[in-house]
């Protein structure tokens, strides 16, 4: 199976040497040798030649907002609309938001502020690619949120803080989630420390780091994504 990673951002430079970039994180999560991988530098203006260049695409996280006037964001939305129904799509964090906007939803900078640390989502509508877990616990790192549901999508997992936390579309093979299954806890903590005193107050950073140390569901949700890719392609 050919999987294209649509890279829309990168980790802080000091973290890349230890943890790799976002495509590397997804390859580790889903299996380096499980698929034929290709990365597209979308945030640098590179898009696939055709939606059928790959069987599926994963849209990564980014420090950008989908509403930012960056020259690559609208072409990325156009590509997702062109790819709809022609390739399976998976969006994570910014990717979740970009897919929602591309397909008719709405994203805003939430007045709730930053969601950071490990968050738990309740599974609301079990999908064929899921197991029986009633909830998932994963790293969060966002201040933007999907606030209007795109046509054809339903909420499959959520929290009180993020009511549209994970979506699945009924009219094309696409799923997305706000949480980060690709973030290892050590990277998530390093990211918090990098942003301490800048994006997060000292108190926010301390509280977020305190949420780590319990078992999370990275392996489970990685399995869900693999199941989805198998079913959808």
C-alpha positions in Angstrom: 0.0 0.0 0.0 1.3 3.5 -0.9 0.9 6.0 1.9 1.6 9.7 1.3 2.4 11.9 4.3 1.3 15.4 3.7 3.7 17.3 5.9 2.3 20.6 7.1 4.7 21.5 9.8 7.8 20.4 11.8 8.8 19.9 15.4 11.0 22.6 17.1 14.5 22.2 15.6 16.2 21.1 18.8 13.8 18.1 19.0 14.2 16.9 15.5 17.6 15.2 16.1 16.2 13.1 18.9 12.7 12.5 17.8 12.7 13.0 14.0 10.2 15.0 12.0 6.4 14.3 11.9 6.6 11.9 9.0 9.2 9.9 11.0 6.8 9.8 13.9 4.0 8.4 11.8 6.2 5.8 10.2 7.3 4.6 13.7 3.6 4.6 14.8 2.3 2.6 11.8 5.4 0.6 10.9 8.4 1.6 8.8 8.1 -1.5 6.7 4.4 -1.9 6.7 3.7 0.5 3.7 5.4 2.1 0.8 5.9 5.6 2.3 6.3 8.9 0.5 6.5 12.4 2.1 5.2 15.6 0.4 6.5 18.9 1.8 3.1 20.6 1.6 4.2 23.5 3.9 6.9 24.2 1.3 4.5 24.1 -1.7 4.9 20.4 -2.7 1.7 18.4 -3.4 1.2 15.0 -5.0 1.1 15.0 -8.8 -2.4 13.3 -8.6 -4.7 12.1 -5.8 -4.1 8.6 -7.1 -0.3 8.9 -6.7 -0.9 7.1 -3.3 -3.6 4.8 -2.0 -4.0 7.0 1.2 -2.7 10.2 2.6 -2.0 11.3 6.2 -2.1 15.0 7.0 0.2 15.9 9.9 0.1 18.5 12.6 1.4 22.1 12.2 2.0 25.2 14.2 -0.1 27.0 11.6 -3.8 27.7 11.7 -6.0 26.7 8.9 -7.2 30.4 8.7 -3.6 31.7 8.4 -2.9 33.6 5.1 -0.1 31.2 4.1 0.4 30.4 0.4 0.2 26.6 0.8 -3.0 26.3 2.8 -5.6 26.9 0.2 -3.9 24.6 -2.4 -3.7 21.9 0.3 -7.5 22.2 0.9 -8.0 22.0 -2.9 -6.0 18.8 -3.0 -8.0 17.2 -0.2 -11.2 18.1 -2.1 -9.8 16.6 -5.2 -8.6 13.5 -3.4 -12.0 12.9 -1.7 -13.3 9.5 -2.7 -10.1 8.7 -4.7 -7.8 7.9 -1.8 -8.2 7.2 1.9 -7.5 10.2 4.1 -6.3 10.5 7.7 -5.9 13.9 9.5 -4.3 14.5 12.9 -4.5 17.8 14.8 -3.9 20.5 12.1 -4.8 17.7 9.6 -8.1 17.1 11.4 -8.8 20.9 11.2 -7.7 21.2 7.5 -9.9 18.3 6.4 -12.9 19.7 8.3 -12.4 23.1 6.6 -11.8 21.6 3.2 -15.0 19.5 3.4 -17.3 22.3 4.6 -16.8 22.6 8.3 -15.4 25.5 10.4 -12.3 25.9 12.6 -11.6 28.8 15.0 -9.1 29.7 17.6 -11.0 28.5 20.6 -11.8 30.9 23.5 -11.2 27.9 25.7 -7.5 28.4 25.1 -4.8 25.7 24.9 -5.5 22.0 25.2 -2.2 20.5 26.3 -1.1 17.4 28.1 -2.7 14.0 27.8 -6.5 14.2 27.2 -9.1 11.5 27.3 -11.8 11.2 24.7 -14.9 9.1 25.1 -15.8 6.9 22.1 -19.3 8.0 21.0 -19.9 6.0 17.8 -17.8 2.8 17.4 -16.5 2.3 13.8 -15.6 -0.9 12.1 -11.9 -0.1 12.4 -12.1 0.3 16.2 -11.9 -2.2 19.0 -14.1 -2.2 22.1 -12.3 0.5 24.1 -14.8 3.0 25.6 -12.2 5.8 25.7 -8.8 6.8 24.5 -6.0 8.8 26.2 -3.5 10.6 24.0 -1.3 13.8 23.9 -3.1 17.0 23.0 -1.5 20.2 21.7 -3.9 22.7 20.2 -5.7 25.9 20.7 -7.8 25.7 17.5 -10.9 23.6 17.3 -13.5 22.3 14.8 -16.7 24.0 15.8 -19.0 23.2 12.8 -19.3 19.7 11.5 -18.6 19.1 7.8 -21.5 17.6 5.8 -21.2 13.8 5.8 -19.1 13.6 8.9 -20.0 12.4 12.4 -18.3 12.7 15.7 -16.9 9.4 16.8 -14.9 10.5 19.9 -14.8 13.6 22.0 -14.3 15.3 25.3 -16.1 18.2 27.0 -13.1 20.4 26.1 -13.1 19.2 22.4 -16.7 18.2 21.4 -15.6 17.4 17.8 -12.5 15.6 18.7 -12.5 12.8 16.1 -14.6 12.5 12.9 -15.5 9.9 10.4 -17.1 10.6 7.0 -19.8 8.4 5.6 -19.6 9.5 2.0 -15.8 9.0 1.5 -13.1 7.0 3.3 -11.8 9.7 5.6 -11.1 9.9 9.4 -9.5 12.6 11.5 -8.7 13.3 15.1 -7.5 16.3 17.2 -5.2 14.2 19.5 -1.7 13.0 18.6 -1.2 9.2 18.5 2.2 9.8 16.8 3.6 11.8 19.8 5.7 9.7 22.1 5.4 11.0 25.7 9.0 12.1 25.8 8.5 14.3 22.7 5.2 15.7 24.0 7.0 16.8 27.2 9.9 18.2 25.2 7.5 20.2 23.2 5.8 21.6 26.3 9.2 22.6 27.7 10.1 24.3 24.4 7.0 26.4 24.7 7.1 27.0 28.5 6.9 30.7 29.2 6.0 31.5 25.6 2.8 29.8 24.5 2.2 28.3 27.9 2.5 29.8 31.3 4.7 28.1 33.9 1.6 26.8 35.6 0.1 25.5 32.4 3.3 23.7 31.5 3.6 22.1 34.9 0.0 20.9 34.9 0.4 19.5 31.4 3.6 17.6 32.2 1.9 16.2 35.3 -0.6 14.4 33.1 2.1 12.1 31.7 3.3 8.9 33.3 0.0 7.0 33.0 -0.5 4.4 30.2 -1.8 5.9 27.0 -3.5 4.6 23.9 -0.9 5.3 21.2 -0.6 1.7 20.2 -4.3 1.2 20.2 -5.0 4.2 18.0 -2.1 3.3 15.8 -3.9 -0.1 15.3 -7.2 1.8 14.5 -5.5 3.8 11.8 -3.9 0.6 10.3 -7.3 -1.1 10.4 -8.9 1.9 8.7 -6.3 1.9 6.0 -6.8 -1.8 5.4 -10.6 -1.5 5.1 -10.6 1.8 3.2 -8.1 0.8 0.5 
